[in-house]
Amino acid sequence: MAEKAEALGVAKARMPLVTTFVLAVLAGAFIALGADFYTAVTTDTGLGYGPARLLGGLAFSLGLILVVIAGAELFTGNNLVVMAWASRRVTALELARNWAVVYAGNFAGSIATALLVYYSGQWKFDGNQVGANAVRIADHKAGLDIGEAVALGILANALVCLAVWLTYSARSNIDKAVAVVFPITAFVASGFEHSVANMYFIPLGLLIKRESAVTDLDAMSSVDLSDLTWANFITHNLLPVTAGNIIGGALMVGLVYWFIYLRPKPGSK
């Protein structure tokens, strides 16, 4: 598994930039579709906090399943490219370039999907309750303290990268899907923060926030949307969550497994 992660890291870091970017756009769209699925199934469930989060986590797993099986480049999963860097098989510049291009592509795919979902009018379903749920999700994320956002980002991407790590032992698509479901369900149900998912969740909430048909609902009467701004999206969520994701994925999973399995052993050439 470690050797496969290292070899994939080399391949990803040296993939043509246009190919990398287009695959990253797909990954952003795939994660956004998982996030949209989460929003729909957690709307008006009446199940209570825990069961609703569990159901939502299972739904959100769609995103990484599509990334892993259909093929796409996801920034959070690509934190494992750090293993190839630690083995000196790719340079720091190649690592940084891959992360930057993939991050930009993920952002483009997520925002495009958010716009498509908004203009589809899906948020009007269930008497605008789907839209209200989307706005509440975004408002919660935009209102996080920066320290909380970093810590929640660390926990999220530790689980995401563990999910990707588990797929390296898979022999079939069914194996890959099963490997993804439990870590992803755990991070979503636990309320951890994923930068690429938030590139969809918060912009969609900001778009729907303008719709009085949603904000005038009785269910929204006690919700203070003052934290839900584009500035807070960047400063209180996206940037600190991204930093946490890198710590959780690159350091706590990638470099830890590199140290365990791939570091030069005493006496080795």
KOLLO-311598 format. One line per field, with one value per residue (C-alpha): x, y, z; residue in one letter; residue number from 1. Coordinates in Angstrom, 3 decimals. Layout:
BEGIN
px (X,...) $
py (Y,...) $
pz (Z,...) $
code (a,...) $
pos (NUM,...) $
END
This chain:
BEGIN
px (0.000,2.809,4.688,1.506,0.894,4.439,4.195,0.831,2.299,5.017,2.462,0.140,2.922,4.152,0.800,0.307,-1.137,-4.177,-5.077,-4.566,-6.779,-9.646,-9.566,-9.577,-12.643,-14.350,-13.358,-14.811,-18.052,-18.097,-17.624,-20.280,-22.715,-22.041,-22.638,-25.886,-26.968,-26.155,-28.243,-31.253,-31.322,-30.802,-33.704,-36.773,-35.978,-37.473,-34.856,-32.948,-29.358,-27.414,-29.442,-29.807,-26.038,-25.403,-27.745,-26.105,-22.630,-23.613,-24.998,-21.911,-19.714,-20.907,-18.425,-15.232,-16.551,-16.891,-13.411,-11.752,-13.578,-14.461,-11.075,-10.429,-7.885,-8.944,-6.798,-7.437,-6.646,-3.614,-2.099,-0.725,1.578,3.747,4.925,6.648,8.177,9.475,11.142,12.711,11.000,9.283,10.526,8.902,8.044,6.279,4.345,3.312,2.351,0.140,-1.606,-2.135,-3.510,-5.753,-7.037,-7.911,-9.636,-11.589,-12.734,-13.877,-15.794,-17.431,-18.513,-19.835,-21.905,-23.216,-24.343,-25.983,-27.836,-28.952,-30.295,-31.937,-34.285,-33.692,-33.584,-37.343,-38.152,-40.139,-41.638,-38.214,-37.015,-34.087,-32.947,-33.391,-31.264,-28.563,-28.496,-28.305,-25.428,-23.526,-24.240,-22.874,-19.682,-19.117,-19.527,-16.800,-13.951,-10.677,-9.130,-12.171,-12.039,-8.377,-9.006,-12.113,-10.144,-7.372,-9.849,-11.711,-8.738,-7.157,-10.252,-10.404,-6.762,-7.288,-10.180,-7.933,-5.156,-7.551,-8.441,-4.790,-5.432,-8.559,-8.779,-12.141,-14.469,-16.654,-13.615,-12.903,-16.480,-16.651,-13.251,-14.483,-17.887,-17.028,-14.276,-16.259,-19.491,-17.588,-16.106,-19.391,-21.526,-19.009,-19.245,-15.641,-14.681,-13.578,-12.258,-13.475,-16.961,-17.141,-16.322,-19.834,-21.751,-21.031,-21.311,-24.630,-25.859,-24.755,-26.696,-29.863,-29.582,-30.826,-34.135,-36.884,-38.958,-36.341,-35.350,-39.010,-39.812,-40.843,-37.953,-35.518,-36.982,-34.454,-31.420,-28.985,-27.333,-24.909,-21.946,-22.823,-20.711,-18.145,-15.455,-16.231,-16.306,-12.661,-11.264,-13.261,-13.654,-11.853,-8.336,-8.202,-9.956,-7.488,-4.590,-6.146,-6.733,-3.046,-1.988,-4.440,-3.763,-0.146,1.371,-0.806,-1.438,1.004,4.206,3.345,2.921,6.026,8.003,6.644,7.123,9.282,11.917,15.506,16.509,19.893,22.433,20.294,21.792) $
py (0.000,2.410,1.625,2.134,5.479,6.544,5.463,7.192,10.311,10.395,9.869,12.577,15.116,14.632,14.459,17.146,20.268,20.464,16.848,17.468,20.559,18.915,15.888,18.286,20.066,16.670,15.942,19.256,18.405,14.864,16.074,18.733,16.045,14.140,17.353,17.968,14.406,15.067,18.259,16.534,13.498,15.514,17.839,17.532,13.951,13.979,11.386,13.395,14.599,11.332,9.223,12.153,12.737,9.044,9.041,12.187,10.713,7.646,9.888,12.111,9.044,9.190,11.995,10.112,6.902,8.799,10.295,6.944,4.747,7.125,8.834,12.429,14.570,15.672,18.094,16.447,12.963,14.307,15.282,11.724,12.823,14.005,10.391,10.585,13.915,12.445,9.675,12.369,10.988,14.323,17.815,20.326,22.409,19.460,18.787,22.429,22.688,19.608,20.850,24.344,23.144,20.533,22.998,25.512,22.838,21.574,25.136,25.616,22.328,22.966,26.516,25.450,22.716,25.127,27.500,24.662,23.418,26.959,27.696,24.268,25.420,22.242,24.374,24.967,21.295,20.269,23.728,25.440,23.306,21.966,25.560,26.336,23.327,24.442,27.924,26.580,24.271,27.143,29.530,27.080,26.579,30.305,31.036,28.734,30.111,29.885,27.493,25.245,25.266,24.180,21.367,20.160,20.247,18.119,15.478,15.467,14.904,12.351,10.260,11.159,10.189,7.012,6.211,6.762,4.754,1.835,1.811,1.013,-2.475,-2.933,-5.565,-4.514,-1.524,-3.031,-3.156,0.508,1.584,-0.298,1.088,4.639,4.470,4.079,6.743,9.254,8.568,9.015,12.393,13.776,12.452,13.853,17.332,17.625,20.129,19.353,22.256,21.009,20.170,23.666,25.146,23.917,24.133,27.759,29.374,27.571,28.877,32.386,32.180,30.865,33.384,36.030,34.184,35.545,32.398,30.577,33.176,34.003,30.421,29.894,27.429,30.267,32.852,32.184,31.832,34.766,34.849,37.678,35.259,33.954,36.249,35.752,37.182,34.694,31.882,32.615,33.707,31.643,28.490,27.865,28.977,27.520,24.315,23.931,24.341,21.735,19.382,19.549,18.807,15.926,14.390,15.124,15.053,12.729,10.128,10.536,11.285,8.902,5.967,7.049,6.987,3.556,1.811,3.814,5.731,4.668,1.908,1.873,0.176,0.491,2.002) $
pz (0.000,0.876,-2.326,-4.356,-2.647,-3.464,-7.112,-7.529,-5.980,-8.634,-11.419,-10.080,-9.601,-13.173,-14.935,-17.621,-16.029,-18.318,-17.565,-13.849,-13.898,-15.804,-13.497,-10.546,-11.909,-12.054,-8.460,-7.313,-9.098,-7.668,-4.096,-4.695,-5.854,-2.654,-0.692,-2.553,-1.775,1.890,1.874,0.333,2.624,5.834,5.049,7.257,8.333,11.824,12.785,15.360,15.232,15.272,12.830,10.418,10.441,9.873,6.886,5.558,5.938,3.962,1.223,1.138,0.559,-3.046,-3.695,-2.854,-4.414,-7.698,-7.295,-6.582,-9.081,-11.927,-11.650,-10.580,-8.741,-5.252,-3.247,0.096,-1.195,-3.045,0.284,0.130,-2.707,0.182,0.504,-2.880,-1.850,1.410,-0.608,-2.827,-5.915,-6.567,-5.760,-3.431,-6.505,-8.166,-4.964,-4.577,-8.251,-8.024,-4.910,-6.366,-9.718,-8.100,-5.499,-8.225,-10.301,-7.299,-6.589,-10.176,-10.224,-6.866,-7.700,-11.121,-9.494,-6.850,-9.603,-11.537,-8.454,-7.599,-11.068,-11.224,-8.453,-6.463,-3.318,-3.746,-3.135,-0.045,0.224,0.128,3.047,0.989,0.485,4.167,5.067,2.611,4.150,7.718,6.766,5.162,8.034,10.599,8.613,7.992,11.705,13.000,15.076,13.173,15.703,15.529,11.731,11.741,14.225,12.402,9.145,10.660,11.784,8.462,6.222,8.495,7.786,4.088,3.545,5.547,3.203,0.177,1.873,2.390,-1.311,-2.099,-0.743,-2.894,-5.613,-7.076,-7.313,-4.594,-2.308,-3.051,-2.353,0.935,1.983,1.394,3.075,6.747,7.118,5.058,6.914,10.185,9.263,7.960,10.818,13.301,11.795,10.627,7.900,4.336,2.265,-1.116,0.163,1.648,-1.758,-2.611,0.670,1.528,-1.927,-2.449,0.901,-0.031,-3.291,-1.637,1.216,-1.234,-1.709,0.548,-0.093,1.975,4.573,5.366,6.365,9.988,10.332,9.536,11.893,14.666,12.371,12.379,8.970,9.741,9.704,6.261,4.094,1.349,3.646,6.413,3.849,3.062,6.425,8.923,6.893,3.623,4.572,8.112,7.031,4.161,6.589,8.871,5.944,5.019,8.601,8.932,5.523,4.647,8.131,10.203,7.495,4.603,6.495,9.321,6.944,5.003,8.272,9.189,5.846,3.436,5.421,4.739,7.149,8.892,6.650,3.521,0.402) $
code (m,a,e,k,a,e,a,l,g,v,a,k,a,r,m,p,l,v,t,t,f,v,l,a,v,l,a,g,a,f,i,a,l,g,a,d,f,y,t,a,v,t,t,d,t,g,l,g,y,g,p,a,r,l,l,g,g,l,a,f,s,l,g,l,i,l,v,v,i,a,g,a,e,l,f,t,g,n,n,l,v,v,m,a,w,a,s,r,r,v,t,a,l,e,l,a,r,n,w,a,v,v,y,a,g,n,f,a,g,s,i,a,t,a,l,l,v,y,y,s,g,q,w,k,f,d,g,n,q,v,g,a,n,a,v,r,i,a,d,h,k,a,g,l,d,i,g,e,a,v,a,l,g,i,l,a,n,a,l,v,c,l,a,v,w,l,t,y,s,a,r,s,n,i,d,k,a,v,a,v,v,f,p,i,t,a,f,v,a,s,g,f,e,h,s,v,a,n,m,y,f,i,p,l,g,l,l,i,k,r,e,s,a,v,t,d,l,d,a,m,s,s,v,d,l,s,d,l,t,w,a,n,f,i,t,h,n,l,l,p,v,t,a,g,n,i,i,g,g,a,l,m,v,g,l,v,y,w,f,i,y,l,r,p,k,p,g,s,k) $
pos (1,2,3,4,5,6,7,8,9,10,11,12,13,14,15,16,17,18,19,20,21,22,23,24,25,26,27,28,29,30,31,32,33,34,35,36,37,38,39,40,41,42,43,44,45,46,47,48,49,50,51,52,53,54,55,56,57,58,59,60,61,62,63,64,65,66,67,68,69,70,71,72,73,74,75,76,77,78,79,80,81,82,83,84,85,86,87,88,89,90,91,92,93,94,95,96,97,98,99,100,101,102,103,104,105,106,107,108,109,110,111,112,113,114,115,116,117,118,119,120,121,122,123,124,125,126,127,128,129,130,131,132,133,134,135,136,137,138,139,140,141,142,143,144,145,146,147,148,149,150,151,152,153,154,155,156,157,158,159,160,161,162,163,164,165,166,167,168,169,170,171,172,173,174,175,176,177,178,179,180,181,182,183,184,185,186,187,188,189,190,191,192,193,194,195,196,197,198,199,200,201,202,203,204,205,206,207,208,209,210,211,212,213,214,215,216,217,218,219,220,221,222,223,224,225,226,227,228,229,230,231,232,233,234,235,236,237,238,239,240,241,242,243,244,245,246,247,248,249,250,251,252,253,254,255,256,257,258,259,260,261,262,263,264,265,266,267,268,269) $
END
